[in-house]
Amino acid sequence: MIRILSVLGLFAAMLAVSVTTQVVTATKAHADGCYTWNRTLSEGASGEDVRQLQIRVAGYPGYGKHLATDSSYGPATKAAVGEFQKAYGLVADGIAGQATFNKIYELQDDDCTPIHFTYAELDDGCGGSGWDGGPLSAAATKANALQTMWQLEALRHALGDRPITVTSGFRSIPCNRSVGGASNSQHLYGRSADLVGTPTLCALAKQARYHGFGGILGPGFSGHNDHTHLDIRTSNYWAAPSCGI
């Protein structure tokens, strides 16, 4: 009897050590070099953490809609978070908790860009570097480019995570002039991306309507038969006649 109790005691001790080790080694996910959320966010919340979340779910506002990055967690933000959660197989309750943040951490690099896009891709379309030379400050232009990339990430995921090629992003005023861009082009503000390759140009244009892109110009629109232009203006101007848009 004493021997049996001794063996049982040893087994219980080993089980306790195993459980303790499991708890200790389970670390909380975080975003090295980028941004870490420290509270659950839901409707009614406000602050910089809400704005950072809005940037990352700006590609999920619904057909023809746009999500304001205004630091206020209203119904539109709740709906966008729910669509983001649904897209990645999470519980779609519109509440941003640890599971939602963990997914965002998986999707972003240390500079806060989504893993499938880089600042270099959205930088000066004439081969330059830096974010100055446009109507906005370099910081504001770069911030616009970041949101553009997150909306592109949403578009990419919706199209089966197939690679999307960006041929032109931000353009300085001299660069925009040299390529014949419109004087009010969204490229000047870091809000645009011209896309080519696969998926098809029409597939890109059609799907973009669900991901917060106000400007969609593609095949059939003058000067856009060889690429699809997307931008994050907050009013809709869609023209891709060959795609039925």
N, C-alpha and C positions, 0 to 999 in steps of 0.2 A: 504493500500500500504506500509506504514512504517513497519507494522508487517511482511508482506511478505518479504520485503528486509532484515529485521532483522534476520528472520529465514534462508534465503538464505546465509546471511553473516556468521551465526553461522555454517551452514553446510560446507561452504567453508573453514572456520577455522579448523573444525574437520578433513576435508580431508587433509589439509596441514600438520596437526600434524601427521596424519597416514602415509603420504608419507615420512615425515621427519624421523619418527621413523623407518620405514622400511629401509631407506638408512643407518641410523646410526648403526642398529643392524646387517646388512649384513657384516660380517667380512671376511677378506681374509684368505683363507686356508693357513696353514703353517705346517711345520714338527717339532713339539716340540722335542727337544733333538737329532735331526738328521741333516738334511740339507735343506735349503730353497733357492729356485731359485728366483732371483730378476730381471730377464730380460727375454724377449722372445728370444729363440735361434733358429737360422736357418742356412742354409748352408753358410759357410764362417766364422762363429763365432769360437772362440777358447778360451780356458781357463779352469780352474778347474771346473766351472759349467758345461761345456760340458762333461768333463770326468765323473763327477758324473751322468750325464744323460746317458752316454754311458754304464756305469755299469748296470743301471736299464733296459736298452732296449737291452742288449747283447743277450738276448734270442730270438730276432726277426730279425736275419740277412738274413733269407731265406735259402732254402734247400742247405745244404752242405757248407754254408758260415760261416764266423766268423767276428765279429765286433771288430776292434781295439779300445781299450780305450786310445786313443792318444791325447785327449783334442782338437781335430780338427774336426769340424762339416762339414764333406765332404758328398759326395753322398751316401756312405754306411750308415752313421749315419742318413741321411734324410730318406733313405728307411726303416731303422730299426724303427725309430720313427713312420713312416707311418704305418708299420705293427702292432706296439704296439697300435696305435690309433684305427686301424681297429679292433683289437682283443677286444677292450673294448667299441666299439660303438661310438668312437669320430670321428670328421671330420679328415679324413686321408690325411692331407696336408703335412706331414713331417716337420711341424714347431712346435716346442715345446713352447706352450704358457700356460696360466693359467689353461685351461681345462686339458691339459696333465699333468702338475705338480700336480694338484689336485688329479688326478687319482693315480699318484705315491704316493702321501701322504697317500691316502687311503690304499695303498698296503704295506706300510712299518711301522715297529715298530720304537720306539725311538732310537734304536741302528742301524738303517738303514737296518736291515735285512728285507726281505719280510715277511709278516704276517704269512705265513704258514710254515716257516722254522726258525730255531734258530742256533746260533753259537754252542750250546751244541750238536746238531745233527751232525754237521760237525767236531767236535773236535775229539781228539785222539781215534782211533778205538779200543784201548786196555783198555779203561776205565779210562784213565788218563785225565788230564785237562791242558789247555795252548796250545800255538802254537809254542813252541820251540822244539828243538830236530830233526828238519829236515834240509835239505840243505840250506834253505832260512832263513832269519830273521823271528822272530815271527810275526812282523808287515806285512811283505810281504806275509807270509803264510795265515794270517788272511784275508788280502785283497783278495787273490785268493779265499778263501772260501766264501767271500761275493758275488763275481761275480758268483761263482758256484750256490749259492742259488738263485740269481735272474734268472739265466737260468733255474733252476728247477721250479721256480715260473711260468715262461712262459710255460714250458712243462706241468705243472699241470693244468694251465688254458686251454690249448689247448685240454687236455683230459677230459674236462668237470668239472674242479675244484674238481676232486676226490682226496682224500688223497694219498700221496706218502710216503712210509716208507723208511728212510735212515738207513742202517745197518752199514755203515762204511764210514768215511770221511777222514780227515787228520790222518796220522800215522807218529809218530816219527820214526827215523831210527831203534831203537831197537824194537818198536812195529811192524813195517813192516817186520822186519826179523823174529820175533816170529810167525807171521801168514803166513809166506812163500810167502810174496809179492815179486814181481820182484825188482831187485836192482835199476831200473830206474822208479819205479811206480809213477804215477801222484799223488797218495795218499800222497807221501812224501812232495808235494808242496802245498797241500790244494786245488788242482784242481779237485778232484774226489769225487764221491758219488756212493756207491753201493746201489741198490734199490731192494725191494721185495714187495710182496703183490699185490693189485689191484690198477690200471689197470694191465693187464697181463704183464709178462716180455717182450713179443714180442711187445705189444702195446707201452710200454715204449721205447724200442729200435728203433722201426720204427718212432715214432713221434719225438724222440730226434734229428733226422737228420735235422729237420727244426729249431732247437733252439740253434745252435752254438756249439754243442758238437762235438769235433774232435775225441774223443775216445768213441766208442760204442762197448761193448763186452757183448754178451748175450748167450742165449741157443744155444747149438751146438758148441760153442767155449770152448776149454778145461778149466775146472774149473769154468765155468759160467752157468751151467744148473740150478742153484738155485737162481740166481740173475742177474740183469743187471747192468753192470758197465758203468758209464758215466764220461767223464772228458772234461775239456775245453782247451785241447791242440789246437793249431791253424793249425794243419794238420790232415787230416782225416784218421783214422784207424778204420774201421768198420768191425766187425765180429760177426755175430749172425746167423749162417747157418740155424738153425731150424726156424728162422723167415724170411728167404729169404734175409738176408743181408750179 
